[in-house]
Amino acid sequence: LGVWYSGTVWPDLFVAALMAGLFFWSALQIIGQAVQERRHYHVA
């Protein structure tokens, strides 16, 4: 809809960048939690 309405690719690129940012933020959160859990269980 964004490309059709505006005639440019910028709206779709903006949405894609937001989705990619959310994906990477979520991935970093999951990796951080996994590292913490691994350290906790490794010590115990």
C-alpha positions in Angstrom: 0.0 0.0 0.0 2.8 2.4 0.8 4.5 2.1 -2.5 1.3 2.3 -4.4 0.1 5.4 -2.5 3.3 7.4 -2.4 5.0 6.2 -5.6 8.2 5.5 -3.7 9.8 2.5 -1.9 10.5 4.5 1.3 7.4 3.5 3.2 8.0 -0.2 2.6 11.7 0.2 3.4 10.9 1.9 6.7 8.5 -0.9 7.7 11.1 -3.5 6.7 13.8 -1.7 8.8 11.4 -1.6 11.8 10.7 -5.4 11.4 14.5 -6.1 11.1 15.2 -4.0 14.1 12.6 -5.8 16.2 14.0 -9.2 15.0 17.6 -8.3 16.0 16.5 -6.8 19.3 14.5 -10.0 20.1 17.4 -12.2 19.1 19.9 -10.3 21.3 17.5 -10.6 24.2 17.2 -14.3 23.7 20.9 -14.8 23.4 21.5 -12.7 26.5 19.0 -14.8 28.5 20.6 -18.0 27.2 24.1 -16.9 28.3 22.8 -16.0 31.8 21.0 -19.3 32.2 24.1 -21.2 30.9 26.3 -19.4 33.5 23.8 -20.0 36.3 23.6 -23.8 35.6 27.3 -24.1 34.8 28.2 -22.8 38.3 25.6 -24.9 40.2 
